[in-house]
Amino acid sequence: MNLKHYKLEIMVTLSLLFAVLGYGYKLTSHARLESSKEALATTQKEIAQIIALQELWGDKKLTQKLKGIEPLIDKSKVSSFKLSGKKLTASFDELDITQLNRLSNKIVALAVEIKKFKVTKVGERYRLELTCKW
């Protein structure tokens, strides 16, 4: 077999092979680039959320806002209210439904991590035990 006779056919075949390989490489690199862009965008969103939460949790007025919860309820219904450092432990007795809703809405609206939120019904009244930190 004489390869000199098939020199042009071999060159065309090799060039087509390189063209197909180049096109395949282009497709895979484009797919990798798109997936890395999506991963970067997701990471940026997560970082923005973390920064926003750090700003909320680092708020100096958060402690004052939590102290504002105690006057919402009569002193006779507050069995314990302890605010130490960045932790609140409170217990309320004999709450009616409107007072319970007002307290729960106020707590949920604040940027705190609720560790314990236990509501028990005693007759027509409610008891709330609350522990949260920030």
C-alpha positions as CSV (number, residue, x, y, z in Angstrom):
1,M,0.0,0.0,0.0
2,N,1.4,3.3,-1.0
3,L,0.5,6.2,1.3
4,K,1.6,8.8,-1.2
5,H,-1.4,8.1,-3.3
6,Y,-3.8,8.8,-0.4
7,K,-1.9,11.8,1.0
8,L,-4.7,14.3,0.3
9,E,-7.4,12.0,1.7
10,I,-5.4,11.4,4.9
11,M,-5.0,15.2,5.3
12,V,-8.7,15.9,4.8
13,T,-9.6,13.1,7.2
14,L,-7.2,14.4,9.9
15,S,-8.4,18.0,9.4
16,L,-12.0,16.8,9.8
17,L,-11.0,14.9,12.9
18,F,-9.4,18.0,14.4
19,A,-12.4,20.1,13.5
20,V,-14.7,17.6,15.2
21,L,-12.5,17.5,18.3
22,G,-12.2,21.3,18.4
23,Y,-16.0,21.6,18.2
24,G,-16.4,19.1,21.0
25,Y,-13.9,21.0,23.1
26,K,-15.7,24.2,22.4
27,L,-19.0,22.7,23.6
28,T,-17.7,21.2,26.8
29,S,-15.7,24.4,27.7
30,H,-18.8,26.5,27.1
31,A,-20.9,24.2,29.3
32,R,-18.3,24.4,32.1
33,L,-18.2,28.2,31.8
34,E,-22.0,28.5,32.1
35,S,-22.0,26.2,35.1
36,S,-19.2,28.1,36.8
37,K,-21.1,31.4,36.1
38,E,-24.2,29.9,37.7
39,A,-22.3,28.7,40.7
40,L,-20.6,32.1,41.1
41,A,-24.0,33.9,41.0
42,T,-25.4,31.5,43.6
43,T,-22.4,32.1,45.8
44,Q,-22.8,35.9,45.5
45,K,-26.4,35.7,46.5
46,E,-25.6,33.6,49.5
47,I,-22.8,36.0,50.6
48,A,-25.2,39.0,50.2
49,Q,-27.8,37.2,52.4
50,I,-25.1,36.4,55.0
51,I,-24.0,40.0,55.1
52,A,-27.6,41.2,55.5
53,L,-28.2,38.8,58.3
54,Q,-24.9,39.8,60.0
55,E,-26.1,43.4,59.9
56,L,-29.5,42.5,61.4
57,W,-27.9,40.4,64.1
58,G,-25.2,43.0,64.8
59,D,-27.9,45.7,65.3
60,K,-27.2,47.5,68.6
61,K,-30.9,48.4,68.9
62,L,-32.0,44.8,68.9
63,T,-31.6,44.5,72.6
64,Q,-33.7,47.6,73.1
65,K,-36.3,46.2,70.8
66,L,-36.4,43.0,72.8
67,K,-36.7,45.0,76.1
68,G,-39.8,46.6,74.4
69,I,-41.6,43.3,74.5
70,E,-42.0,43.2,78.3
71,P,-44.2,46.3,78.5
72,L,-46.7,44.9,76.0
73,I,-48.0,42.5,78.6
74,D,-49.2,43.3,82.2
75,K,-46.5,42.7,84.8
76,S,-48.8,40.2,86.6
77,K,-48.7,38.0,83.5
78,V,-44.9,38.0,83.1
79,S,-43.6,35.2,85.3
80,S,-39.9,35.6,84.1
81,F,-38.1,37.9,81.8
82,K,-34.3,37.5,81.7
83,L,-32.2,39.4,79.1
84,S,-28.5,38.5,79.5
85,G,-25.9,39.2,76.9
86,K,-27.4,38.1,73.6
87,K,-30.0,35.7,75.0
88,L,-33.6,36.2,76.1
89,T,-35.4,33.8,78.3
90,A,-39.0,34.7,79.1
91,S,-42.1,33.1,80.4
92,F,-45.7,34.5,80.3
93,D,-48.7,33.2,82.1
94,E,-52.5,33.7,81.7
95,L,-52.3,35.3,78.2
96,D,-55.4,35.7,76.1
97,I,-55.3,35.0,72.4
98,T,-54.8,38.7,71.4
99,Q,-51.8,39.1,73.8
100,L,-50.3,35.8,72.6
101,N,-50.7,36.9,68.9
102,R,-49.2,40.3,69.7
103,L,-46.2,38.8,71.4
104,S,-45.6,36.1,68.8
105,N,-45.8,38.7,65.9
106,K,-43.4,41.0,67.7
107,I,-40.9,38.1,68.3
108,V,-41.1,36.8,64.7
109,A,-40.6,40.2,63.2
110,L,-37.2,40.6,65.0
111,A,-34.0,39.1,63.7
112,V,-33.5,36.6,66.4
113,E,-32.9,32.8,66.4
114,I,-35.7,31.2,68.3
115,K,-34.5,28.3,70.3
116,K,-37.7,27.6,72.3
117,F,-41.2,28.7,71.6
118,K,-43.6,26.6,73.6
119,V,-47.3,27.6,73.9
120,T,-49.5,25.6,76.2
121,K,-53.2,26.1,76.6
122,V,-54.6,26.1,80.2
123,G,-58.3,26.4,80.0
124,E,-59.1,29.5,78.0
125,R,-55.7,31.1,78.6
126,Y,-52.3,30.4,77.2
127,R,-48.8,30.0,78.7
128,L,-45.7,31.0,76.5
129,E,-42.2,29.9,77.2
130,L,-39.6,31.6,75.0
131,T,-35.9,31.4,74.5
132,C,-34.1,33.2,71.7
133,K,-30.6,34.5,70.9
134,W,-29.0,36.7,68.3
